[in-house]
Amino acid sequence: MTTVTNTRELAHPERDEIRLEGILHALSDPMRMRVVRALATTEGELSCSYFVLPVTKSTTTHHFRVLRESGVIRQVYRGTAKMNGLRRDDLDALFPGLLDSVLDAAGRQAGRLGDGA
């Protein structure tokens, strides 16, 4: 795991530390999948405040931490905002096709259930 040198830096697993079971666990929650689907539609980063999830702030923080610690997203501070980006390059290198398959399946499920999330 990346060593944190100050309180404004967040720990992330190195590419070789990312594990499939951690990725699958992180993507198994509907709120986390909602975040990942939104991040997958942008080339850049989105702030935590961009996401309006129907859960408490502490639960939202937990979901972002699970995504970060599993290696699905990278979080960095830009000023006072915590920015989030999908670690697509790392995930595609480790598990080719996995992220696209999961995102495609989540999109089809959302369409089938009438859930725009």
C-alpha positions as CSV (number, residue, x, y, z in Angstrom):
1,M,0.0,0.0,0.0
2,T,1.2,3.5,-0.8
3,T,2.8,5.1,2.2
4,V,1.0,8.2,3.5
5,T,3.3,11.0,4.3
6,N,0.7,13.6,5.5
7,T,-2.9,13.7,6.4
8,R,-3.9,15.1,3.0
9,E,-2.6,12.0,1.2
10,L,-4.8,8.9,1.1
11,A,-3.5,5.3,1.1
12,H,-4.0,3.3,-2.1
13,P,-3.0,-0.2,-3.0
14,E,-0.2,-0.5,-5.5
15,R,-1.2,-2.2,-8.8
16,D,0.3,-5.5,-7.7
17,E,-1.6,-5.4,-4.4
18,I,-5.1,-5.2,-6.0
19,R,-7.0,-8.5,-5.6
20,L,-9.9,-9.7,-7.6
21,E,-12.0,-10.6,-4.5
22,G,-11.5,-7.0,-3.3
23,I,-12.7,-5.6,-6.6
24,L,-15.7,-7.9,-6.7
25,H,-16.6,-7.0,-3.1
26,A,-16.4,-3.3,-3.8
27,L,-18.5,-3.6,-6.9
28,S,-21.2,-5.7,-5.2
29,D,-22.8,-2.8,-3.5
30,P,-25.4,-0.8,-5.4
31,M,-24.2,2.6,-4.0
32,R,-20.6,1.8,-4.9
33,M,-21.7,0.6,-8.4
34,R,-23.5,3.9,-8.9
35,V,-20.3,5.8,-8.1
36,V,-18.2,3.6,-10.4
37,R,-20.8,3.9,-13.3
38,A,-20.7,7.7,-13.0
39,L,-16.9,7.7,-12.9
40,A,-16.8,5.5,-16.0
41,T,-18.7,8.1,-18.0
42,T,-16.0,10.8,-17.5
43,E,-12.4,11.0,-18.6
44,G,-11.4,13.1,-15.5
45,E,-12.2,13.1,-11.9
46,L,-15.4,13.9,-10.0
47,S,-15.5,15.4,-6.5
48,C,-17.2,13.5,-3.7
49,S,-19.8,16.3,-3.5
50,Y,-20.8,15.4,-7.1
51,F,-22.4,12.2,-5.9
52,V,-25.8,12.5,-4.2
53,L,-26.4,9.1,-2.7
54,P,-29.5,8.2,-0.6
55,V,-27.4,7.3,2.4
56,T,-25.8,9.2,5.3
57,K,-22.6,11.2,4.8
58,S,-20.7,8.7,7.0
59,T,-22.0,5.8,4.9
60,T,-21.0,7.6,1.7
61,T,-17.5,8.1,3.1
62,H,-17.4,4.4,3.9
63,H,-18.4,3.5,0.3
64,F,-15.6,5.7,-1.1
65,R,-13.1,4.2,1.3
66,V,-14.0,0.6,0.2
67,L,-13.6,1.6,-3.5
68,R,-10.2,3.3,-2.8
69,E,-8.8,0.5,-0.6
70,S,-9.8,-2.2,-3.1
71,G,-8.1,-0.3,-5.9
72,V,-11.2,0.6,-7.9
73,I,-10.7,4.4,-7.5
74,R,-7.9,6.8,-6.8
75,Q,-8.7,9.7,-4.5
76,V,-6.7,12.9,-4.2
77,Y,-7.2,16.2,-2.6
78,R,-7.4,19.2,-4.9
79,G,-7.7,22.2,-2.7
80,T,-10.5,21.4,-0.3
81,A,-12.2,18.9,-2.6
82,K,-11.5,15.2,-2.6
83,M,-11.5,14.1,-6.2
84,N,-12.2,10.6,-7.4
85,G,-11.0,8.8,-10.5
86,L,-11.5,5.3,-11.8
87,R,-8.3,3.3,-11.9
88,R,-9.2,1.9,-15.3
89,D,-5.6,1.4,-16.5
90,D,-4.7,-0.7,-13.5
91,L,-7.9,-2.7,-13.5
92,D,-7.7,-3.4,-17.3
93,A,-4.1,-4.4,-17.0
94,L,-4.8,-6.8,-14.1
95,F,-8.2,-8.1,-15.2
96,P,-8.7,-7.5,-18.9
97,G,-12.4,-7.0,-19.7
98,L,-13.7,-7.3,-16.2
99,L,-14.6,-3.6,-15.6
100,D,-16.2,-3.2,-19.0
101,S,-18.2,-6.5,-18.5
102,V,-19.4,-5.4,-15.0
103,L,-20.3,-1.9,-16.2
104,D,-22.2,-3.4,-19.2
105,A,-24.1,-5.8,-17.0
106,A,-24.9,-3.0,-14.4
107,G,-26.2,-0.8,-17.3
108,R,-28.4,-3.6,-18.6
109,Q,-29.7,-4.4,-15.1
110,A,-30.5,-0.7,-14.5
111,G,-32.4,-0.6,-17.9
112,R,-34.3,-3.7,-17.1
113,L,-35.3,-2.5,-13.6
114,G,-35.9,1.1,-14.7
115,D,-33.2,2.3,-12.4
116,G,-31.2,5.2,-13.8
117,A,-28.6,4.8,-11.1
